[in-house]
Amino acid sequence: MEEKVQFEYLYHQYLNNQCTAEELKLFFRLLEKSKDDEQVMTLMSATWDQTAISPEKGLTPPFPDKKTTHRLISSRNSFGMQRLAGIAATLLIVIGICFYWSDVSRIFNPPQESKSITTSTERKQFDLSDGTKVWLSPNSKLSYSDRFEGTERKVSLEGEAFFEVAHDVKHPFIIKSGQINTTVLGTAFNVTAYKEQHIINVTLVTGRVTVSLNGSNSSKRDTILANQRIVFDKISSRISKVDYPDAATFMNKRLGLYEYKGAEIQEVSRDLENQYNIKIKLDKQLSEAIFYGNLNMSAPLDETLNKLSTVVEAKWRKEGGHYVILK
């Protein structure tokens, strides 16, 4: 009974062109449910004809004579109003369907959640629905919608990926990586957020990026420009900003080509662990070793370890489930 009272109210609002967008949506939904209800049709038959509809100037036809008028009125009283009510209901439903076609489309064809996953040494490059380009590193997973709707473009990353985000100032692109969100409008940058490691890095090649702790206030937020990096420590929940003049090297790193210009061996071993999904233990005598050279992280693991060990004058071996690099 309550729905019928609500429908009657909305129907009169519609006749007077006073429905809000939400009321229109509810009205058409109730109308669809009640189209076979005799009381609803009676309501429309009793009120539709009382609605003042003025045609545009110059479109009013000549007045018919009295005989024709009497015939029209008689016909109308017999069955015309019932037909008119049915036609009106049909027209309203059609208008409602057209007006809210996008809503109906979302109901029957909602956005689908997609996932792209890479294994050890596997890399993937693909485009998202908005034109954003993604280079997914080994041992990584990106979750995203097959089409973005609403005010934001959201994805979720575990592992590492390089993004060239399609510019759209009205729809920020947001990457959720564990405890942090990286928000951009359109730029090129790299995110390293492996679940097993306590450090997350966001390195910016071009543009501007804002990184924030999930649900935090402004004290847990920072913005970086090109050639800068955000470092987030999961243990201390601390966000820090550092200069990173070699940010452009990620243009090659996204392809698996790593160039080191005097990097500490600890940094190189972390990259190896991420790219090959392995664990490395370093000899204490190598704690101050520096590596110069190029490593192809898409090459077989033993080939990469051989090259690293040769440069730092060390050797390696496998012990159980991990690798050891010895002086």
C-alpha positions in Angstrom: 0.0 0.0 0.0 2.8 2.3 0.8 4.3 1.9 -2.7 0.9 3.0 -4.3 0.8 6.1 -2.1 4.4 6.9 -3.1 3.6 6.2 -6.8 0.6 8.5 -6.7 2.7 11.3 -5.2 5.5 10.8 -7.8 3.0 10.6 -10.6 1.6 14.0 -9.7 5.1 15.4 -9.4 5.8 14.1 -12.8 2.7 15.6 -14.4 3.7 19.0 -12.9 7.3 18.6 -14.1 8.6 18.8 -10.5 10.4 15.5 -10.1 14.0 15.5 -9.2 16.4 13.1 -10.9 16.1 10.6 -8.1 12.4 10.9 -8.0 12.2 10.2 -11.7 14.3 7.1 -11.3 12.1 5.8 -8.5 8.9 6.7 -10.4 9.8 4.7 -13.5 10.9 1.8 -11.3 7.5 1.8 -9.5 5.7 2.3 -12.8 7.4 -0.8 -14.3 6.3 -2.9 -11.2 2.7 -1.6 -11.4 2.0 -1.6 -15.1 -0.5 -4.4 -14.7 -2.2 -2.9 -11.6 -5.7 -1.9 -12.4 -5.8 0.8 -9.7 -2.7 2.4 -11.2 -4.2 2.5 -14.6 -7.4 3.9 -13.2 -5.4 6.7 -11.5 -3.7 7.5 -14.8 -7.1 7.4 -16.7 -8.6 9.8 -14.2 -5.8 12.3 -14.1 -3.9 12.2 -17.4 -6.7 14.1 -19.3 -6.7 16.9 -16.7 -3.1 17.8 -17.4 -2.8 21.1 -19.2 -0.8 20.5 -22.4 -0.4 23.6 -24.6 0.9 22.9 -28.1 3.4 25.3 -29.6 2.1 28.4 -31.3 0.7 27.8 -34.8 0.2 24.1 -34.3 -3.3 24.1 -32.9 -5.7 22.6 -35.5 -9.0 24.3 -36.4 -11.9 23.7 -34.1 -14.2 20.8 -35.3 -17.9 21.3 -35.7 -20.3 20.3 -32.9 -21.2 17.0 -34.6 -17.6 16.0 -34.8 -16.9 17.1 -31.3 -19.8 15.0 -29.9 -18.5 11.9 -31.8 -15.0 12.5 -30.4 -16.3 12.8 -26.8 -18.4 9.7 -27.1 -15.6 7.7 -28.4 -13.3 8.9 -25.7 -15.8 8.1 -22.9 -16.2 4.5 -24.1 -12.6 3.3 -24.5 -10.3 6.2 -25.3 -9.2 6.9 -21.8 -8.2 3.4 -21.1 -6.1 3.3 -24.3 -4.6 6.7 -23.5 -3.6 5.5 -20.1 -2.0 2.4 -21.6 -0.2 4.5 -24.2 0.9 7.0 -21.6 2.3 4.3 -19.4 4.1 2.7 -22.3 5.6 6.1 -23.3 6.7 6.8 -19.8 8.4 3.5 -19.5 10.2 4.0 -22.9 11.2 7.5 -21.8 12.5 6.2 -18.5 14.5 3.4 -20.2 16.1 5.9 -22.6 16.7 8.5 -19.9 18.4 6.0 -17.6 19.9 3.7 -20.2 23.3 4.1 -18.8 22.1 2.9 -15.4 20.4 -0.1 -16.9 23.6 -0.8 -18.9 25.6 -0.8 -15.7 23.2 -3.3 -14.1 23.3 -5.8 -17.0 26.9 -5.1 -18.0 28.8 -3.9 -14.9 32.5 -3.3 -14.9 34.5 -6.4 -14.5 37.5 -6.8 -12.2 40.6 -8.0 -14.1 44.0 -9.2 -12.8 47.3 -9.4 -14.6 49.9 -11.6 -12.9 53.5 -12.3 -13.8 55.8 -15.1 -12.7 59.5 -15.2 -12.2 61.4 -13.5 -15.1 58.0 -12.9 -16.9 57.1 -9.3 -18.0 53.9 -8.0 -19.4 53.0 -4.7 -21.2 49.4 -3.8 -21.7 47.0 -0.8 -21.9 44.1 -0.1 -19.5 40.7 1.1 -20.8 41.6 4.8 -20.3 44.7 4.5 -22.4 47.2 4.2 -19.5 50.2 2.0 -20.4 51.5 -0.5 -17.9 54.8 -2.5 -17.7 54.4 -5.2 -15.1 57.6 -6.6 -13.6 58.1 -10.2 -12.6 56.4 -11.7 -9.5 53.8 -8.9 -9.6 50.0 -8.5 -9.7 47.9 -5.6 -10.9 44.1 -5.6 -10.2 42.0 -3.1 -12.3 38.6 -2.6 -13.8 38.0 -3.4 -17.5 36.5 0.1 -17.7 36.8 3.0 -15.3 33.6 4.7 -14.0 33.0 7.4 -11.4 35.3 10.2 -10.5 38.5 8.1 -10.0 40.5 5.5 -11.8 41.6 3.0 -9.2 44.0 0.0 -9.5 45.8 -2.1 -7.0 49.4 -3.3 -7.2 51.5 -6.0 -5.5 55.0 -6.1 -6.8 56.4 -3.6 -9.3 55.1 -1.8 -12.3 55.9 1.2 -14.5 53.0 3.4 -15.5 52.5 6.0 -18.2 49.1 7.4 -17.1 46.7 8.9 -19.6 46.2 12.5 -18.7 42.7 13.3 -17.2 42.4 16.1 -14.7 38.8 15.3 -13.8 39.5 11.6 -13.0 42.7 11.1 -10.9 44.5 7.8 -11.3 45.1 6.1 -7.9 47.3 3.1 -7.3 46.8 1.3 -4.0 50.0 -0.5 -2.9 49.5 -2.0 0.5 49.3 0.9 3.0 49.8 3.7 0.6 48.0 5.4 -2.3 49.7 7.0 -5.2 47.6 9.7 -6.9 48.4 11.2 -10.3 46.6 13.0 -13.1 48.9 12.0 -15.9 52.6 11.2 -15.7 55.3 8.5 -15.9 56.6 6.8 -12.8 57.6 3.5 -11.2 56.1 1.8 -8.1 58.0 -1.0 -6.3 55.8 -2.5 -3.6 56.6 -6.1 -3.0 54.6 -7.7 -0.2 57.6 -9.4 1.4 59.7 -6.2 1.7 59.2 -3.5 4.3 60.1 -0.6 1.8 57.8 0.8 -0.9 59.4 3.1 -3.5 57.6 5.5 -5.9 60.0 7.0 -8.4 58.9 9.8 -10.7 60.3 10.2 -14.2 58.0 13.0 -15.4 55.1 15.1 -14.0 53.9 15.2 -10.4 52.8 12.5 -7.9 51.2 12.6 -4.5 51.7 9.7 -2.1 49.6 9.3 1.1 49.1 6.7 3.8 45.7 5.1 3.6 43.1 7.0 5.6 45.7 9.4 7.0 45.8 13.2 7.5 48.1 15.6 5.6 51.0 14.7 7.9 51.3 11.3 6.1 51.3 12.8 2.6 53.9 14.1 0.3 54.3 15.2 -3.3 57.3 14.7 -5.6 58.4 16.0 -8.9 60.5 14.5 -11.7 63.8 12.9 -10.5 62.5 12.4 -7.0 61.4 9.4 -5.0 59.0 8.7 -2.2 60.2 6.0 0.3 57.7 4.5 2.6 58.7 2.3 5.5 56.0 -0.2 6.4 57.5 -0.8 9.9 57.6 2.8 11.0 54.8 4.1 8.7 57.2 6.9 7.8 57.0 8.7 4.4 60.2 10.4 3.2 61.2 12.2 0.0 64.6 11.9 -1.6 66.2 13.2 -4.8 66.7 10.4 -7.4 68.5 11.9 -10.4 68.7 8.5 -12.2 64.9 8.2 -12.4 65.1 8.0 -16.2 66.8 4.6 -15.9 63.4 3.1 -15.2 62.6 3.6 -18.9 65.0 0.6 -19.4 64.3 -1.1 -16.1 60.7 -1.6 -17.1 62.1 -3.8 -19.9 64.4 -5.7 -17.5 67.6 -3.8 -18.4 69.3 -2.5 -15.2 72.2 -0.1 -15.3 74.2 0.5 -12.1 76.7 3.3 -11.7 78.4 2.6 -8.4 75.4 1.0 -6.6 75.9 -0.8 -3.3 75.7 -4.5 -3.7 72.8 -4.6 -1.2 70.7 -2.6 -3.6 71.6 -4.9 -6.5 70.8 -8.0 -4.5 67.4 -6.6 -3.6 66.7 -6.1 -7.3 67.7 -9.7 -8.0 65.4 -10.9 -5.2 62.5 -9.0 -6.7 63.0 -9.9 -10.3 63.8 -13.6 -9.8 61.7 -14.2 -6.6 64.7 -15.6 -4.7 66.5 -14.9 -1.4 70.1 -13.8 -1.3 72.5 -13.8 1.6 75.6 -11.7 1.3 79.0 -12.4 2.8 79.9 -9.8 5.4 83.1 -9.0 3.5 81.0 -7.7 0.7 79.1 -5.2 2.8 81.0 -2.3 1.2 81.2 -3.7 -2.3 80.1 -1.4 -5.2 78.8 -2.6 -8.5 79.3 -0.9 -11.9 77.7 -2.5 -14.9 74.5 -3.7 -16.7 72.3 -6.6 -15.8 69.6 -8.1 -17.9 67.0 -9.3 -15.4 65.2 -11.3 -18.2 68.3 -13.5 -18.7 68.6 -16.8 -16.8 69.4 -16.4 -13.1 72.8 -18.2 -13.2 74.0 -16.0 -16.0 73.1 -12.8 -14.1 74.7 -14.1 -10.9 77.8 -15.0 -12.8 78.2 -11.5 -14.2 77.6 -9.9 -10.8 80.1 -12.1 -9.0 82.7 -11.5 -11.7 82.5 -7.8 -11.3 82.7 -7.7 -7.5 85.3 -10.5 -7.5 83.1 -13.0 -5.6 81.4 -16.3 -6.2 78.0 -17.7 -5.5 76.3 -21.0 -4.6 72.8 -22.2 -3.8 72.2 -23.4 -0.2 68.8 -24.9 0.3 66.1 -22.4 -0.7 68.4 -19.4 -1.0 71.6 -18.1 -2.7 74.8 -17.1 -1.1 77.3 -14.6 -2.6 80.8 -15.1 -1.1 84.0 -13.1 -1.2 
